[in-house]
Amino acid sequence: MIGRPTKTLPLAQLVTLSIYWLGITAMWNGLHVLVLPKRAEALFGLQDSGLGLALITLAGVAAALLVQPTAGAISDFTASRWGRRKPYIVIGSLLSIVFLWAVASAETPVAIIVSLAMLQVASNIAQGPFQGYVPDLVPARQVGLASGLMGVMTILGGVAGVAICLVGYLQLQPGMVDGQIRVILFWPTIGLGIIQVATMIVMALTVDEGRAALPREGRSWWRVGLSAWDTDILRERSYVWLLVSRLCYLAMPGVITAYAVYVLERSFHLPPSEATPFLFTTGLIIAGATVIAAIPAARLSDRICRKKVINISFVLAAIGIVGVALSPALPLTLLALVPLGLSGGAFLVVDWALMTDIIPKAHSGRYMGISNVATASAGPIGLALAGVVLFFVTRAGLPTPDASDLQSTLLGEAPRAAIGSMLVFIGIAAFALRRVDETRRED
């Protein structure tokens, strides 16, 4: 079988096919929203927390970029009694909980950086092959629905991850050192791994892999792995431009989630006990808006141009970013999260559906794995830019003997200025999308 499959899948199969997204997102969202920002603040100090957070997350990017496409390409050629994808998904998930324990136990910046890099390796061993399932199993007429369910699971996972970590965050007090924060957040961090493994088990026991492995034709596994990086992929121009657009858009959500704590604590001067309800409200607003948008956007994209729906998501994102960056009161900031959530719901499902439309289907593991070059590097790149903005604006606002009102204002508004810098990425994403030919590729 070369092209996309034609057999209609029952709804239950589509749900279990998507459930692993819940576990993946719970783990990474819990880490990026609460665990890593608070650990970075304690390890690097208030002024350098933005750069420290960027350093911690950037360290795992190289691992993610190398591992996921390679694992995806190797899985295209793997023949086993479990299928060609499941061995990597199971092994990667089990290793993830081991390295989550290492992240939770790390006592120094170097230890947490190394542990997080190894967690990226483990997680991406699973994610590369897993992302090949929709092109492998879902017929063209169900791609919109499958993408919508993926979006719903992603949001539910994000909420679950934050909810687990809030149990620890509620116990934090101003002035705590990293050792105290590490102990409090240890079990919530381990809980993220338990969710990922549980969803992996459900998916592994219920998904029936349909496509046979590709023949290796005498090539070694080393050469098969290296084939993920063959330059023939550059001839897929629309695919490459879509990767650029995806990278730039996804730089934004990571900054919004990672800097939510900083906005509440620094811009609105709330201690953890008072910030917690608003942090949970923030997650609910974004999650609710995303879920509302996900399936309707996917269905709409089946009927009209997918690019039109993605461009609408760019406009909504820009509105939300401006609202968060400029709103003078917390209720208005929360209101600005609604268009951000709608944008995320529409983009995540429709962009993913467009990706599965235009890639060569026989090598779906490789191409969906390569898409992680955009997905995995987006957050750290966004955090790098936001961290630089946060650093310089915070530095300008630090108290001095002759401190002015402007300095005090800059100190509090630094996180929102960093979020505002994401407009740059949205503009580039829109530019790149214009060069994508969305004609569906069936062979």
C-alpha positions in Angstrom: 0.0 0.0 0.0 1.6 3.3 -1.1 -1.1 6.0 -0.8 -3.3 7.1 2.1 -5.6 4.2 3.3 -9.2 4.2 2.3 -10.9 2.1 5.0 -13.1 4.2 7.4 -12.0 3.9 11.0 -14.6 3.8 13.9 -14.6 6.8 16.2 -13.3 4.7 19.1 -10.2 3.8 17.0 -9.6 7.5 16.2 -9.9 8.4 19.9 -7.4 5.7 21.1 -5.1 6.7 18.2 -5.0 10.2 19.6 -4.9 9.5 23.3 -1.1 9.4 23.5 -1.1 13.1 22.7 -2.7 13.6 26.1 0.2 12.0 27.9 2.9 13.7 25.8 1.4 17.2 26.3 0.7 16.6 30.0 4.4 15.9 30.6 5.8 18.8 28.6 3.2 21.3 29.6 3.6 20.6 33.3 7.3 21.0 33.0 7.2 24.2 30.9 4.4 26.0 32.7 5.4 25.5 36.4 8.3 23.1 37.1 11.1 24.6 34.9 10.2 28.3 35.4 10.3 28.0 39.2 13.5 25.9 39.1 15.1 28.4 36.7 14.1 31.3 39.0 15.7 29.6 42.0 18.8 28.4 40.2 19.6 31.5 38.2 18.0 34.4 40.2 15.3 36.9 39.3 17.3 38.9 36.8 18.7 35.9 34.9 15.7 33.6 35.1 14.6 34.2 31.5 18.0 33.5 30.1 18.4 30.5 32.5 15.0 29.1 31.3 16.1 29.5 27.7 19.4 27.7 28.4 17.7 24.8 30.2 15.3 24.2 27.3 17.7 24.9 24.5 20.0 22.1 25.7 17.4 19.5 24.7 16.7 20.9 21.3 19.6 19.2 19.6 18.6 15.9 21.0 15.0 16.4 19.8 16.0 17.5 16.4 18.3 14.5 15.8 16.4 11.8 17.5 12.8 12.2 16.3 13.3 12.2 12.5 15.9 9.4 12.8 13.6 7.3 15.0 10.7 8.0 12.6 12.7 7.0 9.5 14.0 3.8 11.2 10.4 2.9 12.2 9.3 3.1 8.5 11.6 0.1 7.8 11.0 -1.9 11.1 9.3 -5.3 10.9 8.3 -6.8 14.3 5.4 -8.7 15.7 4.4 -5.5 17.6 4.3 -3.6 14.3 6.7 -1.0 13.0 5.9 1.9 15.4 4.9 0.4 18.8 8.4 -0.9 19.9 9.8 2.7 19.8 6.7 4.2 21.4 6.8 1.7 24.3 10.6 2.0 24.9 10.6 5.8 24.6 7.8 6.2 27.1 9.4 3.9 29.7 12.7 5.7 29.4 10.9 9.1 29.7 9.7 8.3 33.3 13.3 7.4 34.2 14.6 10.8 33.0 11.7 12.7 34.5 13.0 11.3 37.8 16.4 12.6 36.9 15.0 16.1 36.2 13.1 16.1 39.4 16.2 15.1 41.4 18.7 17.4 39.7 20.4 19.7 42.1 22.5 21.9 39.8 21.9 23.8 36.5 24.2 21.3 34.7 22.4 18.3 36.1 19.0 19.6 35.1 20.2 20.5 31.6 21.6 17.0 31.0 18.6 15.3 32.5 16.2 17.4 30.3 18.3 16.6 27.2 18.1 12.9 28.0 14.3 13.2 28.5 14.1 14.8 25.1 15.9 11.8 23.6 13.6 9.3 25.3 10.4 11.2 24.4 11.4 11.7 20.8 12.2 8.0 20.3 8.5 7.6 20.9 7.1 10.7 19.2 8.8 10.2 15.8 7.2 6.8 15.1 3.9 7.8 16.8 3.3 10.7 14.5 3.4 8.4 11.5 0.1 6.7 12.6 -2.3 9.2 11.0 -0.8 9.1 7.5 -0.5 5.3 8.0 -4.1 4.5 9.1 -6.5 7.4 8.6 -8.3 7.9 5.2 -8.3 11.4 3.7 -12.0 12.0 4.5 -11.3 11.5 8.2 -8.1 13.5 8.5 -10.0 16.6 9.7 -11.7 14.6 12.5 -8.5 12.8 13.5 -6.7 16.2 13.6 -9.5 17.7 15.7 -9.3 14.8 18.2 -5.5 15.3 18.4 -6.1 18.9 19.3 -8.6 18.0 22.0 -6.3 15.4 23.5 -3.4 18.0 23.4 -5.5 20.5 25.3 -6.8 18.0 27.8 -3.2 16.9 28.4 -2.1 20.5 28.9 -4.7 21.0 31.6 -3.9 17.7 33.3 -0.2 18.5 33.4 -0.7 21.9 34.9 -3.3 20.6 37.4 -0.8 17.9 38.6 1.9 20.5 39.1 -0.4 23.0 40.8 -0.4 20.6 43.8 3.2 21.4 44.4 3.0 25.0 43.3 0.4 25.8 46.0 3.0 24.8 48.6 5.7 27.3 47.4 6.5 30.4 49.4 8.4 33.5 48.5 12.1 33.2 49.3 12.4 29.4 49.1 15.7 28.1 47.8 16.0 25.6 45.0 16.4 22.6 47.3 13.0 23.3 48.9 11.4 23.9 45.6 12.9 20.7 44.2 11.5 18.5 47.1 8.0 20.1 46.8 7.8 19.6 43.0 9.4 16.1 43.0 6.2 13.9 43.0 4.2 16.2 40.7 7.0 15.8 38.2 6.9 12.0 38.5 3.1 12.2 38.1 3.6 13.6 34.7 5.5 10.5 33.6 2.8 8.2 35.0 0.2 9.9 32.9 2.4 9.5 29.8 3.0 5.8 30.4 -0.7 5.2 31.1 -1.8 6.7 27.8 0.9 4.8 26.0 -0.5 1.5 27.4 -4.0 2.3 26.2 -2.8 3.3 22.8 -0.5 0.3 22.4 -3.2 -2.2 23.4 -5.9 -0.8 21.1 -4.2 0.5 17.9 -3.9 -2.0 15.1 -1.0 -1.0 12.8 -2.0 -1.4 9.2 1.0 -0.6 6.9 3.8 -3.1 6.4 7.4 -2.1 6.8 9.3 -0.8 3.8 12.1 -3.1 2.5 15.6 -2.1 3.6 17.1 -3.4 0.3 20.3 -4.5 2.0 21.0 -1.2 3.8 22.3 -1.3 7.4 20.2 0.3 10.2 22.9 3.0 10.4 22.3 4.0 6.8 18.5 3.8 7.3 18.8 6.2 10.2 21.0 8.6 8.2 18.5 8.5 5.4 16.2 10.7 7.5 18.6 13.5 6.7 19.0 12.9 2.9 18.8 16.2 1.0 16.0 15.0 -1.2 13.6 16.4 1.4 14.6 19.9 0.2 12.8 19.2 -3.1 9.5 19.1 -1.1 9.3 22.9 -1.2 5.8 23.2 0.2 6.7 20.9 3.1 9.9 22.9 3.9 7.9 26.2 3.9 5.3 24.7 6.1 8.0 23.7 8.6 9.2 27.3 8.7 5.6 28.5 9.3 5.0 25.9 11.9 8.3 26.7 13.8 7.5 30.4 13.9 3.9 30.0 15.1 4.8 27.4 17.8 7.4 29.7 19.2 4.6 31.7 20.7 2.5 29.2 22.8 5.6 28.1 24.7 6.4 31.6 25.8 2.8 32.3 26.8 2.7 29.2 29.0 6.2 29.6 30.5 5.8 33.3 31.3 2.3 33.0 32.8 3.8 32.6 36.2 6.1 35.6 35.7 3.2 37.8 34.5 1.1 37.0 37.6 4.0 37.3 40.1 5.9 40.3 38.6 3.4 42.3 36.5 0.5 41.9 38.9 2.5 41.3 42.1 0.7 38.2 43.2 2.3 35.7 45.6 2.0 32.0 44.7 -1.1 31.5 47.0 -3.0 34.3 45.2 -1.5 33.5 41.7 -2.7 29.9 41.8 -6.4 30.5 41.1 -5.5 32.8 38.2 -2.9 30.4 36.8 -5.6 27.7 36.8 -8.1 30.1 35.2 -5.5 30.9 32.6 -5.2 27.3 31.7 -8.9 26.8 31.6 -9.5 29.8 29.4 -6.9 28.7 26.8 -7.9 25.1 27.0 -11.7 25.9 26.7 -11.1 28.2 23.7 -8.8 25.7 22.1 -11.2 22.8 22.5 -14.1 24.9 21.1 -12.1 25.8 18.0 -10.3 22.5 17.3 -12.9 20.2 15.7 -14.9 23.0 14.0 -11.7 24.4 12.5 -10.7 20.9 11.3 -14.1 20.3 9.7 -14.1 23.8 8.1 -10.6 23.1 6.6 -12.0 20.0 5.0 -14.5 22.2 3.1 -12.4 25.3 2.3 -8.7 26.0 1.9 -6.7 24.8 4.9 -4.4 27.8 4.5 -7.4 30.2 5.0 -8.2 28.7 8.3 -4.5 28.8 9.4 -4.3 32.5 8.4 -7.4 33.2 10.5 -5.5 31.6 13.4 -2.5 34.0 12.8 -4.9 37.0 13.1 -6.4 35.7 16.3 -2.9 35.1 17.7 -1.8 38.6 17.0 -4.9 40.0 18.7 -4.3 37.9 21.8 -0.6 38.8 22.0 -1.3 42.5 21.8 -4.0 42.1 24.4 -1.7 40.3 26.9 1.2 42.7 26.3 -0.9 45.9 26.7 -3.9 45.3 28.9 -3.8 47.4 32.0 -5.7 45.1 34.3 -5.7 41.3 35.0 -9.3 40.7 33.8 -8.4 42.2 30.4 -5.3 40.1 30.2 -7.4 37.0 30.9 -9.9 38.1 28.2 -7.0 38.4 25.7 -6.3 34.7 26.2 -9.6 33.8 24.4 -8.4 34.6 20.9 -5.0 33.0 21.8 -6.9 29.8 22.7 -9.0 29.9 19.5 -5.9 30.5 17.5 -4.1 27.6 19.0 -7.0 25.2 18.5 -7.4 26.1 14.9 -3.7 26.1 14.1 -2.7 22.8 15.8 -5.3 20.7 14.1 -5.4 22.3 10.6 -1.6 22.7 10.2 -1.2 19.1 11.2 -3.8 18.0 8.8 -2.1 20.0 6.0 1.2 18.3 7.0 -0.3 14.9 6.6 -1.9 15.9 3.2 1.4 17.0 1.5 4.0 14.5 2.7 4.9 11.3 0.8 2.8 8.6 2.6 5.2 5.6 2.4 7.8 7.6 4.4 5.4 9.2 6.9 7.5 8.3 9.9 10.5 10.2 8.4 8.5 13.2 7.3 6.4 13.6 10.4 9.6 13.1 12.4 11.3 15.8 10.5 8.4 18.1 11.4 9.7 17.9 14.9 12.6 20.0 13.8 10.0 22.8 13.8 8.0 21.6 16.8 10.9 20.9 19.2 13.0 23.9 18.3 10.0 26.4 18.3 9.6 26.6 22.0 13.3 27.0 22.9 13.8 29.6 20.1 10.8 31.5 21.3 12.1 31.4 24.9 15.5 32.5 23.7 14.1 35.7 22.1 11.7 36.3 25.0 14.5 35.6 27.5 16.7 38.3 25.9 13.8 40.8 26.0 13.0 39.8 29.6 16.7 40.2 30.6 17.2 43.6 29.2 13.9 45.1 30.3 14.3 43.6 33.8 17.8 44.9 34.0 16.6 48.4 33.0 14.0 48.2 35.8 16.2 47.0 38.7 16.2 49.3 41.7 19.0 51.9 41.9 19.6 54.6 44.5 17.9 57.2 42.3 15.3 54.8 40.9 12.5 56.4 38.9 8.8 55.4 38.5 9.8 54.3 34.9 12.3 51.8 36.3 9.7 50.3 38.6 7.3 50.0 35.7 9.8 48.3 33.5 10.6 45.7 36.2 6.9 44.7 36.4 6.2 44.9 32.7 9.2 42.9 31.5 7.4 39.6 31.2 4.6 41.2 29.1 7.2 42.9 26.9 8.7 39.5 26.3 5.4 38.1 25.3 4.8 41.0 22.9 8.0 40.1 21.0 6.2 37.0 19.7 4.5 39.2 17.1 7.7 38.9 15.1 7.3 35.1 14.8 3.6 35.4 13.8 4.6 37.7 10.9 7.2 35.3 9.7 4.8 32.4 10.0 2.3 34.1 7.8 4.9 35.0 5.2 6.1 31.3 5.0 2.6 29.9 4.7 2.0 31.9 1.5 4.6 29.7 -0.3 2.9 26.4 0.6 1.0 24.5 -2.1 -1.7 22.6 -0.3 -2.5 20.2 -3.1 -3.1 16.8 -1.4 -0.4 14.2 -2.2 -1.8 10.7 -2.5 1.3 8.8 -3.6 
